[in-house]
Amino acid sequence: MTVAAALLGVVVALLAVLVVSLLRSHAEILRALHDLGVDLDPANPAEVARATRAARAAVTDPSGGAPAGTGGAAPAGSSFVTGDGVPEPGDLLGTAAFDLSGLDPAGDAVAVGVTGGAHRTLLAFLSTGCSTCHQFWGAFAEGIELPAPDIRLVVVTQGADAETPARVAELAPPGIDVVMSSDAWEDYGVPVAPYFALVDGGQVVGEGAAASWPQVVDLLGRSLADVGRSLAAPGRAAPSRRAFLTGRDRADRVDAELAAAGIRPGDPRLYEPVLDPDAEERP
């Protein structure tokens, strides 16, 4: 009986040591996450997303080099390497979207809701410095045709810490919301500018980088076609991917691409003669 009691005491002591060790390990993990800036409070999803990205970058790239997707060598454990300026593939698709808050070009506080609404929102992340972005600033100022009437366009630049408000105000297209918010760039993990994200029902359903407006429409259309959705207004059947790539919509997209490049019907460049490489060798 005495031996059994002694053994029981030893087992209880070992279990107590194990529990204390687990609690200490848990506390150390929480402390490490806190030091990395990870907020575990679920009431603040934007902070969670932003801090988690920062923590992941710190963990995957402890040497301080550029993380994967921003150029340079991929960190240890990465399964792919991207070139300079090439974004990582599909990081946002299916993730929760965030409402926007920041300043307008005049310096006034502004908030734009993109979640929970009946409409879809296309976020255009632009800067005032890149030449490709200037093409979009100009196109938006001249007026572009959105893919569907329920889609609204919102331009998002980084905050006053990275952009000059006067320059943003100079480029801001009339009738389009422009929000200056570095937090929004972090919330959506924007890897490069210009970059676009389509939000529907509080979720990112399309994303990617493009060099022209027709490419944006084509990019988003392909993303949605892959999951059986459509850029068309709600109530209109979504085309299959085969129809999207081979049907009438494809011809319209090709025409739009050619028009954006300054090539219109009748352009002689469309009818250049085919050269026969063997013609000079014939007698």
Residue pairs with C-beta under 8 A, 6 or more apart in sequence:
30 40
33 40
33 55
36 51
36 54
36 55
36 58
36 59
37 51
37 54
37 55
38 48
38 51
38 52
38 54
38 55
39 47
39 48
39 51
40 48
41 47
41 48
42 48
45 96
45 98
46 98
46 183
46 187
49 96
49 98
49 187
50 183
50 186
50 187
53 186
53 189
57 67
60 67
60 68
60 75
60 76
60 77
60 78
61 67
61 75
63 75
65 72
65 73
65 75
66 72
67 75
68 74
68 75
68 78
68 80
68 81
68 82
68 88
69 82
69 86
69 87
69 88
69 91
69 191
70 191
71 82
71 83
71 84
71 85
71 86
72 84
73 81
74 80
74 81
74 82
82 88
85 192
86 192
87 191
87 192
87 195
87 208
87 209
88 191
90 207
91 189
91 191
91 207
92 188
92 189
92 197
92 204
92 207
93 204
93 205
93 206
93 207
93 223
94 203
94 204
94 205
95 203
95 204
96 115
96 202
96 203
96 204
97 114
97 115
97 188
97 197
97 199
97 202
97 203
97 204
98 114
98 115
98 184
98 187
98 188
99 111
99 112
99 113
99 114
99 115
100 110
100 111
100 112
100 113
100 114
100 123
100 154
100 156
100 179
100 181
100 184
101 109
101 110
101 111
101 112
101 179
101 181
101 183
101 184
102 109
102 110
102 159
102 179
102 180
102 181
102 182
102 183
102 184
103 109
103 110
103 159
103 160
103 165
103 179
103 180
103 181
104 110
104 178
104 179
104 180
105 165
105 168
105 169
105 172
105 178
105 180
106 165
106 169
107 165
110 177
110 179
112 154
112 177
112 179
114 121
114 123
114 154
114 199
115 199
115 201
115 202
116 201
116 202
118 150
119 150
119 151
119 152
120 148
120 150
120 151
120 152
120 198
120 199
120 200
121 151
121 152
121 153
121 154
121 198
121 199
122 146
122 151
122 152
122 153
122 154
122 196
122 197
122 198
122 199
122 220
123 154
123 156
123 184
123 188
123 196
123 197
123 198
123 199
124 136
124 140
124 153
124 154
124 155
124 156
124 194
124 195
124 196
125 156
125 157
125 184
125 185
125 188
125 190
125 193
125 194
125 195
125 196
125 197
126 133
126 136
126 137
126 155
126 156
126 157
126 193
126 194
127 133
127 157
127 158
127 163
127 193
127 194
128 137
128 157
128 163
128 164
128 167
128 168
128 171
130 193
130 194
132 193
132 194
132 211
133 193
133 194
134 171
135 211
135 212
136 194
136 213
137 171
137 173
139 212
139 213
140 153
140 155
140 173
140 176
141 171
141 173
141 174
144 153
144 213
146 152
146 153
147 217
147 220
147 221
147 231
147 232
148 231
148 232
148 233
149 233
150 233
150 234
151 198
151 231
152 177
153 176
153 177
154 176
154 177
154 178
154 179
155 172
155 173
155 176
155 177
155 178
155 179
156 178
156 179
156 180
156 181
156 184
156 185
157 163
157 168
157 178
157 179
157 180
157 181
158 180
158 181
158 182
158 185
159 180
159 181
159 182
159 183
160 180
161 182
162 182
163 180
165 180
168 178
168 180
172 178
188 197
188 204
191 209
192 209
194 209
194 210
194 211
195 207
195 208
195 209
196 206
196 207
196 208
196 209
196 210
196 216
196 219
196 220
197 204
197 206
197 207
198 204
198 205
198 206
198 207
198 220
198 223
198 224
199 205
200 229
205 223
205 224
205 227
205 229
206 219
206 220
206 223
206 224
207 223
208 219
208 220
208 223
210 216
210 218
210 219
212 257
212 260
213 260
214 253
214 256
214 257
214 259
214 260
215 257
217 231
217 253
217 256
218 253
218 257
220 231
221 230
221 231
221 244
221 249
221 253
222 241
222 244
224 230
224 231
224 238
225 238
225 239
225 240
225 241
225 244
225 245
226 241
228 238
229 238
230 236
230 237
230 238
230 239
232 238
239 247
239 249
243 249
244 250
258 264
263 269
263 270
